[in-house]
């Protein structure tokens, strides 16, 4: 994790980079005139990893999945209490 974060932070224009292996995600804050998403993806590749951009559709899907999981857990909890 540190290797990826350090590698990304060494790119000119990167303000911050955090990696979460448990969630299989990374967040990179950068200055767009100095750096493009392609530059960041190339750095991931050079570090031996692959990356895909998280789009709004993916974010929306994740929110829906979290809501569904929440409702499922509430249902199971209610079913257990009523038994």
Secondary structure, DSSP 8 states (H G I E B T S, - for coil): -HHHHHHHHTSTTEEEEEEETTTTEEEEEE-TTT--HHHHHHHHHHTT-------HHHHHHHHHHHHHHHHHHHHHHHHHHH-
